[in-house]
Amino acid sequence: MGVAWLVSAVLVLSGHHPGRLVEGTFYAPDIRGTERYQAWLPAGYDLSGLRYPVIYALHGLPTDEEGYLDMDVRALGAAAERVGHPAIVVAPQGARKGDTDPEWHNWGPGRDWENLIAEEVVHHVDRTYRTVRGRRGRAIIGVSAGGYGATIIAVHHPQTYSAVESWSGYFHPTDPVGNHPLDLGTPEADQAASVHAYVYDAQNLARYRPSYFGFYIGDEDPHFVAENVALHVELQNVGVRHDFAIYPGTHSAAFWAEHEDDWIARAARRLEA
């Protein structure tokens, strides 16, 4: 158990508040508007004086401007604390009215959602909270479309995150239903947005390779089982270490909640406290 966990445990046992939910906003040039997020500050944060690693949690799509509230940062933070690795958990907004399915992608001025998450949100969180700054103190995870977002953002920004997880996600942008690939306009853009296109370059990224990459899916998922298996095989073929598992279950919040303690623990243990 780390120092942060011991301090948190002492503060909780002595009667101090076990954690705190924060609702934050800031102006984000990448989307030319207000970015909203919810954050969980772990037990003892207000009194410990310590810095904490950060887990960024991306929601599914399509949704509205309040989709980030679907990510239960309180529960995710509690799961990290239970395994002795307290962390700040941040769920950023990834959609808004009139732009409900941007796929965590950069579409151009005013719609650069990927840059927003990887740069502006990270910088804001580091400025605002006592974080462990640098890639060893950051994980990015996501559910469904958020799993795609977490993975492709980590691929494009390997210097930013050290642990990456996809929960029932996919690995190329899809239409809102999830049945068909999303045409981004050019073959080059389509390739750049596909995680599969980067697999065979992965061995050249040894300097920034994630300390942990995990992706998990339910055996009754209606859309994405085959693609998860395909990525697993591709990574095996080039010798890139990863965790992959198919569990009994479907594509639902109940499925993710059933396994969140285990999955959060896998990521949190890799982060520097």
C-alpha positions as CSV (number, residue, x, y, z in Angstrom):
1,M,0.0,0.0,0.0
2,G,1.3,3.5,-0.8
3,V,1.7,6.6,1.4
4,A,-1.3,8.2,-0.2
5,W,-3.5,5.2,0.8
6,L,-2.2,5.2,4.4
7,V,-2.8,9.0,4.7
8,S,-6.3,8.6,3.2
9,A,-7.1,5.7,5.6
10,V,-6.0,7.6,8.7
11,L,-8.1,10.7,7.7
12,V,-11.2,8.6,7.0
13,L,-10.9,6.7,10.3
14,S,-10.5,10.0,12.1
15,G,-13.9,11.1,10.9
16,H,-12.9,13.4,7.9
17,H,-15.0,13.3,4.7
18,P,-14.0,10.3,2.7
19,G,-14.0,12.1,-0.7
20,R,-15.4,15.0,-2.6
21,L,-17.3,15.3,-5.9
22,V,-16.4,18.4,-7.9
23,E,-18.3,19.9,-10.9
24,G,-16.0,22.0,-13.0
25,T,-16.1,24.2,-16.2
26,F,-13.6,26.1,-18.2
27,Y,-13.5,27.8,-21.6
28,A,-11.9,25.5,-24.2
29,P,-10.6,27.0,-27.5
30,D,-10.6,23.6,-29.1
31,I,-14.4,23.5,-29.0
32,R,-14.8,27.3,-28.9
33,G,-17.1,26.9,-25.9
34,T,-17.4,25.8,-22.3
35,E,-16.1,22.3,-21.4
36,R,-17.7,20.7,-18.4
37,Y,-16.5,17.8,-16.3
38,Q,-17.1,16.0,-13.1
39,A,-14.2,14.9,-10.8
40,W,-13.8,12.8,-7.7
41,L,-11.2,13.8,-5.2
42,P,-10.1,10.8,-3.1
43,A,-10.3,10.4,0.7
44,G,-8.0,12.8,2.5
45,Y,-7.3,15.0,-0.6
46,D,-8.2,18.2,1.2
47,L,-5.9,17.6,4.1
48,S,-3.1,15.3,3.0
49,G,-1.1,17.8,0.9
50,L,-0.2,14.9,-1.4
51,R,-0.3,14.6,-5.2
52,Y,-2.5,12.0,-6.8
53,P,-2.6,10.2,-10.1
54,V,-5.5,10.9,-12.4
55,I,-7.8,8.5,-14.2
56,Y,-9.7,10.1,-17.1
57,A,-13.0,8.3,-17.9
58,L,-14.7,8.8,-21.2
59,H,-18.4,8.2,-21.7
60,G,-20.2,6.6,-24.6
61,L,-21.8,8.2,-27.6
62,P,-24.1,9.5,-29.0
63,T,-25.3,11.5,-26.1
64,D,-26.0,15.1,-25.1
65,E,-24.0,17.7,-23.2
66,E,-24.6,15.9,-19.9
67,G,-23.4,12.5,-21.0
68,Y,-20.3,12.8,-18.8
69,L,-22.5,12.5,-15.8
70,D,-23.2,8.9,-16.8
71,M,-19.6,8.1,-15.7
72,D,-19.9,7.4,-12.0
73,V,-16.6,9.0,-10.9
74,R,-17.5,8.4,-7.2
75,A,-17.7,4.6,-7.8
76,L,-14.6,4.5,-9.9
77,G,-12.7,6.5,-7.3
78,A,-13.9,4.2,-4.5
79,A,-12.7,1.2,-6.5
80,A,-9.2,2.7,-6.8
81,E,-9.2,3.4,-3.1
82,R,-10.2,-0.1,-2.2
83,V,-7.1,-1.5,-3.8
84,G,-4.9,1.0,-2.1
85,H,-4.3,3.3,-5.0
86,P,-6.4,6.4,-4.5
87,A,-6.7,8.6,-7.6
88,I,-8.5,11.6,-8.9
89,V,-11.1,10.5,-11.4
90,V,-12.2,12.9,-14.1
91,A,-15.1,12.4,-16.5
92,P,-15.0,15.2,-19.2
93,Q,-17.8,16.2,-21.5
94,G,-17.4,14.7,-25.0
95,A,-20.6,15.9,-26.8
96,R,-23.1,18.8,-26.8
97,K,-26.3,19.9,-28.4
98,G,-26.0,19.7,-32.2
99,D,-22.8,17.7,-31.9
100,T,-23.9,14.5,-30.2
101,D,-21.6,11.9,-31.8
102,P,-18.2,13.5,-32.5
103,E,-16.4,10.2,-31.8
104,W,-13.7,11.9,-29.7
105,H,-12.3,13.0,-33.0
106,N,-10.7,16.2,-34.3
107,W,-13.0,17.6,-36.9
108,G,-11.5,21.1,-37.3
109,P,-11.7,24.5,-35.6
110,G,-14.3,24.5,-32.9
111,R,-14.8,20.7,-33.0
112,D,-11.4,19.3,-32.0
113,W,-12.6,16.9,-29.3
114,E,-9.4,14.8,-29.2
115,N,-7.1,17.8,-28.6
116,L,-9.6,19.0,-26.0
117,I,-9.2,15.8,-24.0
118,A,-5.5,15.1,-24.5
119,E,-4.3,18.7,-24.0
120,E,-6.8,21.2,-22.6
121,V,-8.5,19.0,-20.1
122,V,-5.2,17.5,-18.9
123,H,-3.6,21.0,-18.6
124,H,-6.7,22.3,-16.7
125,V,-6.7,19.4,-14.3
126,D,-3.0,19.7,-13.6
127,R,-3.3,23.4,-12.9
128,T,-6.4,23.0,-10.7
129,Y,-5.7,19.9,-8.6
130,R,-2.8,18.3,-6.9
131,T,-1.9,15.8,-9.6
132,V,1.0,13.5,-10.3
133,R,2.1,15.3,-13.5
134,G,3.4,13.4,-16.4
135,R,2.4,10.2,-18.2
136,R,3.2,7.9,-15.2
137,G,0.5,9.6,-13.3
138,R,-2.3,9.3,-15.9
139,A,-4.6,6.7,-17.1
140,I,-7.4,7.0,-19.7
141,I,-10.3,4.6,-19.9
142,G,-13.7,4.6,-21.6
143,V,-16.9,2.7,-22.1
144,S,-18.2,1.9,-25.6
145,A,-17.4,4.9,-27.8
146,G,-15.4,6.1,-24.9
147,G,-13.3,3.0,-25.1
148,Y,-12.5,3.9,-28.7
149,G,-11.8,7.4,-27.7
150,A,-9.5,6.4,-24.9
151,T,-7.5,4.0,-27.1
152,I,-7.1,6.3,-30.2
153,I,-6.3,9.3,-28.0
154,A,-3.6,7.3,-26.2
155,V,-2.2,6.1,-29.6
156,H,-2.0,9.7,-30.8
157,H,-0.7,11.0,-27.6
158,P,1.6,8.3,-26.2
159,Q,3.6,10.8,-24.1
160,T,0.4,11.6,-22.1
161,Y,-0.9,8.4,-20.6
162,S,0.7,5.3,-19.1
163,A,-2.4,3.1,-18.7
164,V,-5.2,2.6,-21.2
165,E,-8.4,0.6,-21.0
166,S,-11.4,0.0,-23.3
167,W,-14.6,-1.3,-21.8
168,S,-16.8,-2.8,-24.5
169,G,-15.2,-0.4,-27.0
170,Y,-14.2,-0.5,-30.6
171,F,-11.1,0.6,-32.5
172,H,-12.2,2.6,-35.5
173,P,-14.9,5.3,-35.6
174,T,-18.4,4.1,-36.3
175,D,-21.8,5.5,-37.2
176,P,-24.2,6.3,-34.3
177,V,-25.6,2.8,-34.2
178,G,-22.2,1.1,-34.3
179,N,-22.9,-1.1,-37.3
180,H,-20.7,0.6,-39.9
181,P,-17.4,2.5,-40.1
182,L,-17.6,6.2,-40.2
183,D,-16.3,7.8,-43.4
184,L,-14.0,10.7,-42.4
185,G,-13.6,11.9,-45.9
186,T,-10.2,10.6,-47.1
187,P,-8.4,7.2,-46.9
188,E,-5.6,9.0,-44.9
189,A,-8.1,10.3,-42.3
190,D,-9.8,6.9,-42.0
191,Q,-6.4,5.2,-41.4
192,A,-5.3,7.8,-38.9
193,A,-8.5,7.2,-36.9
194,S,-8.1,3.4,-36.8
195,V,-6.2,1.8,-33.9
196,H,-5.5,-1.2,-36.1
197,A,-3.4,1.0,-38.4
198,Y,-0.9,1.6,-35.6
199,V,-0.5,-1.9,-34.4
200,Y,2.5,-2.7,-36.6
201,D,4.2,0.5,-35.6
202,A,3.7,-0.3,-31.9
203,Q,7.1,-1.8,-31.4
204,N,8.7,1.5,-32.5
205,L,6.9,3.3,-29.6
206,A,8.9,1.5,-26.8
207,R,9.8,4.8,-25.2
208,Y,6.1,5.7,-24.7
209,R,4.5,2.3,-24.7
210,P,1.7,2.2,-22.1
211,S,2.6,0.3,-18.9
212,Y,-0.8,-1.2,-19.2
213,F,-3.2,-1.7,-22.1
214,G,-6.4,-3.7,-21.4
215,F,-9.6,-4.2,-23.3
216,Y,-12.6,-6.2,-22.3
217,I,-16.0,-7.1,-23.7
218,G,-19.1,-9.1,-23.1
219,D,-19.8,-12.3,-25.1
220,E,-23.3,-11.0,-25.9
221,D,-22.2,-7.6,-27.1
222,P,-24.2,-7.0,-30.2
223,H,-21.5,-5.1,-32.2
224,F,-17.9,-5.3,-31.1
225,V,-16.8,-8.8,-30.1
226,A,-15.2,-9.7,-33.4
227,E,-13.2,-6.4,-33.6
228,N,-11.9,-6.9,-30.0
229,V,-10.8,-10.4,-30.9
230,A,-9.1,-9.1,-34.1
231,L,-7.1,-6.4,-32.2
232,H,-6.1,-9.0,-29.6
233,V,-4.7,-11.3,-32.4
234,E,-3.0,-8.3,-34.1
235,L,-1.2,-7.4,-30.9
236,Q,-0.2,-10.9,-30.2
237,N,1.3,-11.2,-33.7
238,V,3.7,-8.3,-33.1
239,G,4.4,-9.2,-29.5
240,V,2.7,-6.2,-27.8
241,R,1.8,-7.1,-24.2
242,H,-1.8,-6.4,-23.3
243,D,-4.8,-7.8,-21.3
244,F,-7.8,-9.0,-23.2
245,A,-10.8,-10.9,-21.9
246,I,-14.3,-11.8,-23.0
247,Y,-16.8,-12.0,-20.1
248,P,-20.3,-13.3,-19.9
249,G,-22.5,-10.2,-20.5
250,T,-23.8,-7.7,-22.9
251,H,-23.2,-4.0,-23.8
252,S,-24.7,-2.3,-20.7
253,A,-23.9,-0.2,-17.7
254,A,-24.7,-3.1,-15.5
255,F,-22.0,-5.2,-17.2
256,W,-19.4,-2.4,-16.7
257,A,-20.4,-1.9,-13.0
258,E,-20.1,-5.6,-12.4
259,H,-16.4,-5.6,-13.3
260,E,-15.3,-2.0,-12.6
261,D,-13.5,-2.8,-9.3
262,D,-11.3,-5.3,-11.1
263,W,-10.7,-3.1,-14.2
264,I,-10.0,0.1,-12.3
265,A,-7.6,-1.8,-10.1
266,R,-5.6,-3.0,-13.1
267,A,-5.1,0.5,-14.3
268,A,-4.7,2.2,-10.9
269,R,-1.9,-0.2,-9.8
270,R,0.2,1.0,-12.8
271,L,0.1,4.6,-11.9
272,E,2.7,6.5,-9.9
273,A,1.6,7.7,-6.5
